[in-house]
Amino acid sequence: MNLPRARVRRPGRPAAEASALLIAVVVAFPLYWMVLSAFKPAGEIESSEPRPWTLAPSLDSFQRVFGQQEFGRYFLNSLVVAGSVVIASALIAFLAATAVTRFRFRLRTTLLIMFLVAQMVPVEALTIPLFFLMRDAGQLNTLGSLILPHIAFSLPFAIWMLRGFVKAVPEALEEAAYIDGASRARFLWQILFPLVLPGLVATSVFSFISAWNDFLFAKSFIISDTSQSTLPMALLVFYKPDDPDWGGVMAASTVMTIPVLIFFVLVQRRLVSGLGGAVKD
């Protein structure tokens, strides 16, 4: 007769779960307050005694946001910039990671170290040189001035991370594909690419968030042509030093957060497996 096994509760697990719950609450509270403020009427937002709830939710702030004539254009520009950065950086990083992993060439180790060094340089320190570079290239006031820098900044991390995924694919699999008559291009896109796809998804998430939430480059490179602005710049419409519209700012921020959440939901499974593979490597 088999007796049911008693669940063994590890010592310290309740404390760990309580700590994780506390951290989750601390992380989620700013998001909760943002959404709450977006639905609060103006009187409650400006009250000297803020409350973590509202009994009279209002959509006035969202109406002011969607009432802006340029808001739709800003949203589309952000999608173009983030989408271009994700696609371009993923493809380039995949090819570069394959090259530095599968091929032996001079200065390969030096190149990998340079990828790490590039991650250590603050973005703020390169903004002014990039401004002059974009000006000389005639890219100011264009979406290209936002796409190109984000691709450059996302590539070192993406290449370094994908290198582990490419390295984890056995070379015997590549040799077997060549014996069966597969060309290098066919092995690259039909065999290797699906195997490292979780890693591509993981790096794409970071690229998407960085490009979607960018304010520094948008403020520095889009000077006069507001039709090329992105969503973070739309927040300035509601923020005035003398009379800031905090409801509009919070409503616009909430709208900005929705595409990021949708993107996370779509790639959630592959993201978890990608991060797990990166840690294992």
N, C-alpha and C positions, 0 to 999 in steps of 0.2 A: 504494500500500500504506500503510495507516494504522498507524503505530507506536503502541503503548500509551503513554499519557501517564504520565510519572513523577509521583508524588505530591510536591507541593512542601510541605515542612514549614516552617512559619513559624518564624523565630527567636524564642525565648522561649516557645514553646508548651509544651514539656516542663515548664518552670518553672511556668507557669500551671496546668497540669494537676496537678503535684505540690502546688502551693499549695491548689488546690481540694480535692484529696483529703485534705490535712492538715486543712483547715477542716472538712470533712465528718466526719472522725474525731473531732475535738475536740467538734463539736456532738452527735454520736451517742453519745459515750462516757457521758455522764450517763444517757441512756436505757438503754444496755446495762447499766450498773451497777445501775440501778433494777430491771430485769427479773432480773438475776443475783441480786441480794439477795433478791428475792421468792421465788426457788427455792432459796436456800441454807438449810440447817438452822440452827437457832438457835446452835449451837456455832461455826459458821464466821462468822456475822454478828458475833458478839461477840468473835471472836478478835483478839488484838493484832497479828497478822500477816495482814492481809487479802490474799486472792489473787484475781486477775481470772478465776477459773474455779471450778467446783465439780465434784467427782467423785461427789457423793451428792445429786443434786437431790431436793427434797422439796416436797410440796404442802401441808404443814402450815399455812403462812402463808395460803394461799388458803382453806383450810378454816375458819380462824378468821375470815377476812373474810366469807365467805358464811354463816358460822354466826351472825353478828350479825342479830338479829331485824329491826332497822330498816334494814338495808343496802338491801334491795329498795325500800323507800319512799324512801330518799335518792336512789337511782338514778332512780326515776320522777319525783321532784321536779326533779332536774337536767334530765331530758329535757323536762319541761313548761316550765321556765324558759327553757332554751336554745332550744327550738322556738318558743315564743311570741315571744322576742326576735328571732329570725331572720325569722319571717314578718312580724311587725308592722313591724320596722325596714325590711325590704326594700320593703314596699308603701308605707309613708310616704315613704321616701327616693326611691322611683321617682316618686311624684306630685310631691314637692317639687322634685326635680331637673328634672322636666319644666316645672314652673311657672317656676322661676328662669331656665330656658334659653329657653323659647318665648315667654314673655310679658314685656312691658316695663312696669314699675311703679316707683313712687317707692321709694327706699331699697333697691333691689335689690342694688346693689353693697355697701351697708352690711350687708345681711343676709348676703351671702357672706363678708364679712370677719369677721362675728361667728361664723360657722361655724368659721373658722380659729382665732379667739381661744378659742373653747370647747374646742378640742383642746389648748390649752396649759395649761389649768387642771388641777392635779393632783387626782386622784380623792380622795386622802386629805384635801385641804383642804375638800372638799364633803361629807364623810361626816357630820360633826356637824350641819350645817344640814339635810341630807337626813333624818337621824334625827328631828329635831324636826318636819320636814314630814310624814314618814310617821306619826309619833305623832299629830299633829293631824288627819291624814286617817283615822286608825283602821286603818292598814295594817300595823302592826307584827305580827310573828309570822304573816305571810301570804306566799304566793308573789308576791303583787302588789308587795310592798316590794322584791323582787329584780328583777321583770320591768320595772317602770316606770323605775328609774334606768338599767338597762342599755340600754333603748330610747333614753333621752335621751342617753346617752353615745355610742352607736353612730351616731346619726343625723347629726351634723356630718360625720364622715368619709365616711359612705355617700353623703350628698347631694353633697358636693364631688367625690367620685370618679365618681358616676353622671352628674354634670353634663357631663363630657367625653364620655361615651357618647351621651347624648341630643343633644349639640351636633354629634356626628359624623354623625348621621342627616340627610341633605339635606332642606331644607325643600321642595324640589321633590317629594319623595315624599309629603309630607303634602298638598301642593296637588293632586297627582294623585289621591290617595285621596278628597279632598273632591269633585273633579270626577266621580269614578266613583260618587258618592252615599254614601260612607262618612261616618258621623257622627264627631264628635270622640271620643266614647267608644269607638267601634269601632276607629278608628285607634290610639287609645291602647293598647288591650289586645290587639288582633289583629295589629298591625303594629309599633308602637314597642316594646311589651313584649318580644316575641321577639328583637328586634334588640339590646336592651340587656341581655338575660338573662345573658351572660357577665360583665358588670359587676356585676349583682346577685349572682351566685354568688361573685365575689371579695369583695364587701363582706360577704356572709353568712358566709363563713369566719371573718373577723375577729370578727363579732358572736357567732358560735357559740363560738369559743374563749374570748372574754372572759366570756361568761355561764357557760360550762361550768366554767371554772377559778376562778370568783369565790370568794374566801374573805372578803374585807373586808366586803362588804355582808351576806353570810350570817351572819357573826359579829356584826355590828352591829345588824341588823334582826330576826333570829330570836333572841329572848332566852329565852323560857320554853317555847314549844311546839316540842319537838324533832321532832314529826311533820312540820313544815314545813321541816326542814333539808335541805340538799343534800349531794352527795357530798364536796366539800371538808371539810365539817364532820365527815364520818365518820372522817377521819384523826385527829381528836382522841380518838376512842374508843381508838385504839391508842397514842397518844402520852401517856405519863404522865411528869411530871418526874422522879419517883423511879425508875421502871422502865419506860422506853419499849420498846414492842414494835416494833423496827425492821423485822422481817420482815412484820408486819401492815401497817405504814405503806407499805412498798414494794409489797406485794401489792395493797393498795387503790389505790395510785397507778397501778400497772400496769393494773388494771381500769378506772380512770378514763381512761386513755390510749386504750384500745381504741375507744370510740365516736368519738373525734377522728380516729383513723386511718381508720376506716370512712367517716366523712364526707369526709375528704380523697380517698379512693379513688373515691367516688361522683361527686365534683365535680372531679376532677383535670383533665380535658380542658377543661372550661369555665373552670376557675380559671386555667389557663395562658393561654388566649386572652383572658380578662378582664384579667389583669395586663398582658399585652402591649398590649391596647388602651388601657389606662390610661397606659402609658408613652408610647405613640405620641401620644396626645393632649397 
